[in-house]
Amino acid sequence: MPRTAEIARQTKETDIKVKIDLDGKGINNIDTGIGFFDHMLTALSKHSGIDMDITCKGDLKVDAHHSVEDVGIVLGQAFNQAIGDKKGIRRYGSASIPMDEALGTASLDISGRAYLVFNCDFAGDMCGEMDTQLFEEFFRSFAFNAGITLHIACPYGANDHHKAEAMFKALARALREATEIDPRFEGEIVSTKGAL
Ligand SMILES: [Mn+2]
């Protein structure tokens, strides 16, 4: 069964198309109109191995908020659809990724229970044209729509670009691990409840 999904979502604020393949090679085509966000999503695709086609036409004349939040929603929905019944997956994933002086960490559980713990202090207000407050918004909308418990943090670092990028790369590697099929549990659901 291919683990793929394609979702289009249009509102008065954004027009978004997302297509993903969980078993890809990190091939991506991303255009959200926000350069720094494209840079982060490209890293997310590349280091997770999840192929991602993402386009967003949003109301950037307001600011980047609606675009970033809504891309998180649609990408999360696509992830939830593609992961399907969760049979045989490793379920848990975690990664600590350094980027020069900054460390990004991500621990996640593809549990069907949505939760976000976010812990990062940014030094400035913006990364390019992206408000640094929006990283938490993205991680929340993605985690809640994907149905994952996500703890993501930057315990230390100085440069905001490095902090954000280290967290996105940590999320990527944690997703890669958690979505992989574990040969020991092939066809099974890794839960004592028998359901996720
Ligand atoms: Mn960079």
py3Dmol code that shows the C-alpha trace and the ligand (Angstrom):
import py3Dmol

protein = """\
ATOM      1  CA  MET A   1       0.000   0.000   0.000  1.00  0.00           C
ATOM      2  CA  PRO A   2       1.485   3.357  -0.968  1.00  0.00           C
ATOM      3  CA  ARG A   3       1.604   5.740   1.971  1.00  0.00           C
ATOM      4  CA  THR A   4       0.663   8.866   0.091  1.00  0.00           C
ATOM      5  CA  ALA A   5      -1.886  11.664   0.373  1.00  0.00           C
ATOM      6  CA  GLU A   6      -2.985  14.662  -1.610  1.00  0.00           C
ATOM      7  CA  ILE A   7      -5.085  17.420  -0.053  1.00  0.00           C
ATOM      8  CA  ALA A   8      -6.264  20.809  -1.291  1.00  0.00           C
ATOM      9  CA  ARG A   9      -7.761  23.379   1.077  1.00  0.00           C
ATOM     10  CA  GLN A  10      -9.072  26.802   0.219  1.00  0.00           C
ATOM     11  CA  THR A  11     -10.286  29.520   2.571  1.00  0.00           C
ATOM     12  CA  LYS A  12     -10.596  33.304   2.304  1.00  0.00           C
ATOM     13  CA  GLU A  13      -7.085  33.520   3.746  1.00  0.00           C
ATOM     14  CA  THR A  14      -5.136  30.767   2.004  1.00  0.00           C
ATOM     15  CA  ASP A  15      -5.213  28.412  -0.975  1.00  0.00           C
ATOM     16  CA  ILE A  16      -3.057  25.355  -0.268  1.00  0.00           C
ATOM     17  CA  LYS A  17      -2.153  22.160  -2.077  1.00  0.00           C
ATOM     18  CA  VAL A  18      -0.109  19.429  -0.396  1.00  0.00           C
ATOM     19  CA  LYS A  19       1.010  16.090  -1.816  1.00  0.00           C
ATOM     20  CA  ILE A  20       3.249  13.762   0.196  1.00  0.00           C
ATOM     21  CA  ASP A  21       4.813  10.314   0.006  1.00  0.00           C
ATOM     22  CA  LEU A  22       6.048   8.991   3.357  1.00  0.00           C
ATOM     23  CA  ASP A  23       8.268   6.452   1.594  1.00  0.00           C
ATOM     24  CA  GLY A  24       9.935   8.910  -0.727  1.00  0.00           C
ATOM     25  CA  LYS A  25      13.473  10.194  -0.988  1.00  0.00           C
ATOM     26  CA  GLY A  26      12.958  13.716   0.263  1.00  0.00           C
ATOM     27  CA  ILE A  27      12.206  15.080  -3.195  1.00  0.00           C
ATOM     28  CA  ASN A  28      10.306  18.333  -2.840  1.00  0.00           C
ATOM     29  CA  ASN A  29       8.747  21.231  -4.618  1.00  0.00           C
ATOM     30  CA  ILE A  30       7.807  23.919  -2.099  1.00  0.00           C
ATOM     31  CA  ASP A  31       6.478  27.416  -2.665  1.00  0.00           C
ATOM     32  CA  THR A  32       4.663  29.173   0.192  1.00  0.00           C
ATOM     33  CA  GLY A  33       5.657  32.707  -0.769  1.00  0.00           C
ATOM     34  CA  ILE A  34       7.703  32.916   2.468  1.00  0.00           C
ATOM     35  CA  GLY A  35      11.364  32.301   1.708  1.00  0.00           C
ATOM     36  CA  PHE A  36      12.465  31.255   5.175  1.00  0.00           C
ATOM     37  CA  PHE A  37       9.474  28.925   5.599  1.00  0.00           C
ATOM     38  CA  ASP A  38      10.279  27.304   2.235  1.00  0.00           C
ATOM     39  CA  HIS A  39      13.833  26.792   3.514  1.00  0.00           C
ATOM     40  CA  MET A  40      12.501  25.041   6.659  1.00  0.00           C
ATOM     41  CA  LEU A  41       9.998  22.843   4.778  1.00  0.00           C
ATOM     42  CA  THR A  42      12.675  21.855   2.273  1.00  0.00           C
ATOM     43  CA  ALA A  43      14.860  20.703   5.181  1.00  0.00           C
ATOM     44  CA  LEU A  44      11.871  18.860   6.689  1.00  0.00           C
ATOM     45  CA  SER A  45      11.299  16.957   3.453  1.00  0.00           C
ATOM     46  CA  LYS A  46      14.948  16.259   2.705  1.00  0.00           C
ATOM     47  CA  HIS A  47      15.892  14.929   6.129  1.00  0.00           C
ATOM     48  CA  SER A  48      12.685  12.960   6.717  1.00  0.00           C
ATOM     49  CA  GLY A  49      12.811  11.322   3.290  1.00  0.00           C
ATOM     50  CA  ILE A  50       9.158  12.354   2.859  1.00  0.00           C
ATOM     51  CA  ASP A  51       8.502  13.650  -0.667  1.00  0.00           C
ATOM     52  CA  MET A  52       6.555  16.918  -0.383  1.00  0.00           C
ATOM     53  CA  ASP A  53       4.870  19.094  -2.968  1.00  0.00           C
ATOM     54  CA  ILE A  54       3.518  22.149  -1.168  1.00  0.00           C
ATOM     55  CA  THR A  55       2.081  25.323  -2.641  1.00  0.00           C
ATOM     56  CA  CYS A  56       0.414  28.086  -0.663  1.00  0.00           C
ATOM     57  CA  LYS A  57      -1.085  31.296  -1.948  1.00  0.00           C
ATOM     58  CA  GLY A  58      -1.862  33.224   1.217  1.00  0.00           C
ATOM     59  CA  ASP A  59      -2.742  36.692   2.419  1.00  0.00           C
ATOM     60  CA  LEU A  60       0.874  37.771   2.942  1.00  0.00           C
ATOM     61  CA  LYS A  61      -0.221  41.402   2.789  1.00  0.00           C
ATOM     62  CA  VAL A  62      -1.590  40.773   6.310  1.00  0.00           C
ATOM     63  CA  ASP A  63       1.441  38.820   7.496  1.00  0.00           C
ATOM     64  CA  ALA A  64       2.729  35.239   7.258  1.00  0.00           C
ATOM     65  CA  HIS A  65       0.564  33.925  10.104  1.00  0.00           C
ATOM     66  CA  HIS A  66      -2.356  32.425   8.155  1.00  0.00           C
ATOM     67  CA  SER A  67      -0.072  30.870   5.556  1.00  0.00           C
ATOM     68  CA  VAL A  68       2.213  29.203   8.118  1.00  0.00           C
ATOM     69  CA  GLU A  69      -0.619  27.958  10.337  1.00  0.00           C
ATOM     70  CA  ASP A  70      -2.673  26.653   7.397  1.00  0.00           C
ATOM     71  CA  VAL A  71       0.260  24.873   5.756  1.00  0.00           C
ATOM     72  CA  GLY A  72       0.725  23.132   9.114  1.00  0.00           C
ATOM     73  CA  ILE A  73      -2.943  22.121   9.109  1.00  0.00           C
ATOM     74  CA  VAL A  74      -2.922  20.701   5.579  1.00  0.00           C
ATOM     75  CA  LEU A  75       0.475  19.016   5.938  1.00  0.00           C
ATOM     76  CA  GLY A  76      -0.746  17.466   9.204  1.00  0.00           C
ATOM     77  CA  GLN A  77      -3.969  16.249   7.568  1.00  0.00           C
ATOM     78  CA  ALA A  78      -1.972  14.754   4.699  1.00  0.00           C
ATOM     79  CA  PHE A  79       0.371  13.030   7.143  1.00  0.00           C
ATOM     80  CA  ASN A  80      -2.553  11.597   9.101  1.00  0.00           C
ATOM     81  CA  GLN A  81      -4.132  10.274   5.900  1.00  0.00           C
ATOM     82  CA  ALA A  82      -0.872   8.819   4.554  1.00  0.00           C
ATOM     83  CA  ILE A  83       0.079   7.014   7.783  1.00  0.00           C
ATOM     84  CA  GLY A  84      -3.269   5.201   7.584  1.00  0.00           C
ATOM     85  CA  ASP A  85      -3.954   2.475  10.156  1.00  0.00           C
ATOM     86  CA  LYS A  86      -0.405   2.789  11.605  1.00  0.00           C
ATOM     87  CA  LYS A  87       0.212  -0.948  11.289  1.00  0.00           C
ATOM     88  CA  GLY A  88       3.850  -1.967  11.667  1.00  0.00           C
ATOM     89  CA  ILE A  89       5.267   1.514  12.219  1.00  0.00           C
ATOM     90  CA  ARG A  90       7.949   2.188  14.816  1.00  0.00           C
ATOM     91  CA  ARG A  91       5.554   4.787  16.271  1.00  0.00           C
ATOM     92  CA  TYR A  92       8.143   6.652  18.376  1.00  0.00           C
ATOM     93  CA  GLY A  93      10.951   8.788  17.032  1.00  0.00           C
ATOM     94  CA  SER A  94      13.447  11.162  18.539  1.00  0.00           C
ATOM     95  CA  ALA A  95      16.420  13.132  17.315  1.00  0.00           C
ATOM     96  CA  SER A  96      18.917  15.713  18.532  1.00  0.00           C
ATOM     97  CA  ILE A  97      20.424  17.672  15.683  1.00  0.00           C
ATOM     98  CA  PRO A  98      23.201  20.233  16.082  1.00  0.00           C
ATOM     99  CA  MET A  99      23.608  23.213  13.825  1.00  0.00           C
ATOM    100  CA  ASP A 100      26.814  24.974  14.737  1.00  0.00           C
ATOM    101  CA  GLU A 101      26.158  26.417  18.248  1.00  0.00           C
ATOM    102  CA  ALA A 102      22.442  25.477  18.373  1.00  0.00           C
ATOM    103  CA  LEU A 103      20.834  22.174  19.272  1.00  0.00           C
ATOM    104  CA  GLY A 104      17.373  21.151  18.095  1.00  0.00           C
ATOM    105  CA  THR A 105      15.551  18.223  19.684  1.00  0.00           C
ATOM    106  CA  ALA A 106      12.340  16.451  18.754  1.00  0.00           C
ATOM    107  CA  SER A 107      10.596  13.505  20.395  1.00  0.00           C
ATOM    108  CA  LEU A 108       7.319  12.304  18.988  1.00  0.00           C
ATOM    109  CA  ASP A 109       4.705   9.614  19.231  1.00  0.00           C
ATOM    110  CA  ILE A 110       2.375   8.843  16.323  1.00  0.00           C
ATOM    111  CA  SER A 111      -0.284   8.170  18.903  1.00  0.00           C
ATOM    112  CA  GLY A 112      -3.495   9.646  17.536  1.00  0.00           C
ATOM    113  CA  ARG A 113      -3.342  11.942  20.575  1.00  0.00           C
ATOM    114  CA  ALA A 114      -2.438  15.455  19.599  1.00  0.00           C
ATOM    115  CA  TYR A 115      -0.161  17.414  21.901  1.00  0.00           C
ATOM    116  CA  LEU A 116       2.596  19.962  21.555  1.00  0.00           C
ATOM    117  CA  VAL A 117       5.328  20.917  23.982  1.00  0.00           C
ATOM    118  CA  PHE A 118       7.446  23.696  22.511  1.00  0.00           C
ATOM    119  CA  ASN A 119      10.447  25.192  24.234  1.00  0.00           C
ATOM    120  CA  CYS A 120      12.620  27.688  22.413  1.00  0.00           C
ATOM    121  CA  ASP A 121      13.537  31.295  23.098  1.00  0.00           C
ATOM    122  CA  PHE A 122      14.381  33.325  20.026  1.00  0.00           C
ATOM    123  CA  ALA A 123      16.646  36.369  20.286  1.00  0.00           C
ATOM    124  CA  GLY A 124      14.883  38.348  17.579  1.00  0.00           C
ATOM    125  CA  ASP A 125      11.442  38.869  16.089  1.00  0.00           C
ATOM    126  CA  MET A 126      12.042  37.730  12.538  1.00  0.00           C
ATOM    127  CA  CYS A 127      13.845  35.166  10.407  1.00  0.00           C
ATOM    128  CA  GLY A 128      13.718  36.730   6.950  1.00  0.00           C
ATOM    129  CA  GLU A 129      10.062  37.654   6.485  1.00  0.00           C
ATOM    130  CA  MET A 130       8.927  35.006   8.969  1.00  0.00           C
ATOM    131  CA  ASP A 131       7.964  36.043  12.499  1.00  0.00           C
ATOM    132  CA  THR A 132       9.792  33.791  14.984  1.00  0.00           C
ATOM    133  CA  GLN A 133       6.487  33.334  16.890  1.00  0.00           C
ATOM    134  CA  LEU A 134       5.228  31.371  13.883  1.00  0.00           C
ATOM    135  CA  PHE A 135       7.492  28.369  14.407  1.00  0.00           C
ATOM    136  CA  GLU A 136       5.462  27.302  17.429  1.00  0.00           C
ATOM    137  CA  GLU A 137       2.235  27.952  15.460  1.00  0.00           C
ATOM    138  CA  PHE A 138       3.432  25.666  12.672  1.00  0.00           C
ATOM    139  CA  PHE A 139       4.502  22.866  14.999  1.00  0.00           C
ATOM    140  CA  ARG A 140       1.158  23.071  16.834  1.00  0.00           C
ATOM    141  CA  SER A 141      -1.040  23.024  13.741  1.00  0.00           C
ATOM    142  CA  PHE A 142       1.021  20.206  12.227  1.00  0.00           C
ATOM    143  CA  ALA A 143       1.022  18.070  15.405  1.00  0.00           C
ATOM    144  CA  PHE A 144      -2.691  18.539  16.077  1.00  0.00           C
ATOM    145  CA  ASN A 145      -3.767  17.697  12.547  1.00  0.00           C
ATOM    146  CA  ALA A 146      -1.280  14.845  12.166  1.00  0.00           C
ATOM    147  CA  GLY A 147      -2.488  13.327  15.441  1.00  0.00           C
ATOM    148  CA  ILE A 148       0.955  13.165  16.981  1.00  0.00           C
ATOM    149  CA  THR A 149       2.372  14.019  20.381  1.00  0.00           C
ATOM    150  CA  LEU A 150       5.305  16.289  19.638  1.00  0.00           C
ATOM    151  CA  HIS A 151       7.884  17.684  22.027  1.00  0.00           C
ATOM    152  CA  ILE A 152      10.228  20.035  20.242  1.00  0.00           C
ATOM    153  CA  ALA A 153      12.863  22.262  21.755  1.00  0.00           C
ATOM    154  CA  CYS A 154      16.047  24.203  21.386  1.00  0.00           C
ATOM    155  CA  PRO A 155      17.838  23.873  24.729  1.00  0.00           C
ATOM    156  CA  TYR A 156      20.641  26.208  23.647  1.00  0.00           C
ATOM    157  CA  GLY A 157      21.882  28.257  20.743  1.00  0.00           C
ATOM    158  CA  ALA A 158      22.515  31.863  19.749  1.00  0.00           C
ATOM    159  CA  ASN A 159      21.506  32.322  16.128  1.00  0.00           C
ATOM    160  CA  ASP A 160      17.757  32.197  15.414  1.00  0.00           C
ATOM    161  CA  HIS A 161      18.233  30.788  11.908  1.00  0.00           C
ATOM    162  CA  HIS A 162      20.266  27.939  13.374  1.00  0.00           C
ATOM    163  CA  LYS A 163      17.764  27.315  16.192  1.00  0.00           C
ATOM    164  CA  ALA A 164      14.800  27.056  13.830  1.00  0.00           C
ATOM    165  CA  GLU A 165      16.641  24.946  11.290  1.00  0.00           C
ATOM    166  CA  ALA A 166      17.983  22.558  13.943  1.00  0.00           C
ATOM    167  CA  MET A 167      14.424  22.021  15.245  1.00  0.00           C
ATOM    168  CA  PHE A 168      13.004  21.364  11.769  1.00  0.00           C
ATOM    169  CA  LYS A 169      15.814  18.896  11.033  1.00  0.00           C
ATOM    170  CA  ALA A 170      15.248  17.169  14.376  1.00  0.00           C
ATOM    171  CA  LEU A 171      11.539  16.886  13.559  1.00  0.00           C
ATOM    172  CA  ALA A 172      12.466  15.447  10.164  1.00  0.00           C
ATOM    173  CA  ARG A 173      14.717  12.745  11.596  1.00  0.00           C
ATOM    174  CA  ALA A 174      12.217  11.874  14.326  1.00  0.00           C
ATOM    175  CA  LEU A 175       9.445  11.527  11.729  1.00  0.00           C
ATOM    176  CA  ARG A 176      11.660   9.360   9.569  1.00  0.00           C
ATOM    177  CA  GLU A 177      12.257   6.985  12.475  1.00  0.00           C
ATOM    178  CA  ALA A 178       8.674   6.910  13.736  1.00  0.00           C
ATOM    179  CA  THR A 179       7.084   6.312  10.319  1.00  0.00           C
ATOM    180  CA  GLU A 180       9.430   3.475   9.369  1.00  0.00           C
ATOM    181  CA  ILE A 181       8.073  -0.056   9.243  1.00  0.00           C
ATOM    182  CA  ASP A 182       9.617  -2.120  12.032  1.00  0.00           C
ATOM    183  CA  PRO A 183      10.163  -5.655  10.679  1.00  0.00           C
ATOM    184  CA  ARG A 184       9.561  -7.065  14.189  1.00  0.00           C
ATOM    185  CA  PHE A 185       6.050  -5.628  14.259  1.00  0.00           C
ATOM    186  CA  GLU A 186       5.034  -5.937  10.619  1.00  0.00           C
ATOM    187  CA  GLY A 187       1.264  -5.895  10.293  1.00  0.00           C
ATOM    188  CA  GLU A 188       0.815  -5.210  14.022  1.00  0.00           C
ATOM    189  CA  ILE A 189      -0.210  -2.101  15.853  1.00  0.00           C
ATOM    190  CA  VAL A 190       2.447  -1.243  18.417  1.00  0.00           C
ATOM    191  CA  SER A 191       0.155  -0.527  21.343  1.00  0.00           C
ATOM    192  CA  THR A 192      -0.884  -2.531  24.384  1.00  0.00           C
ATOM    193  CA  LYS A 193      -4.386  -1.275  23.650  1.00  0.00           C
ATOM    194  CA  GLY A 194      -4.242  -2.711  20.142  1.00  0.00           C
ATOM    195  CA  ALA A 195      -5.179   0.614  18.616  1.00  0.00           C
ATOM    196  CA  LEU A 196      -3.589   3.984  17.947  1.00  0.00           C
TER     197      LEU A 196
END
"""
ligand_1 = """\
1
MN
Mn 19.799 27.561 6.700
"""
view = py3Dmol.view(width=600, height=400)
view.addModel(protein, "pdb")
view.setStyle({"model": 0}, {"cartoon": {"style": "trace"}})
view.addModel(ligand_1, "xyz")
view.setStyle({"model": 1}, {"stick": {}})
view.zoomTo()
view.show()
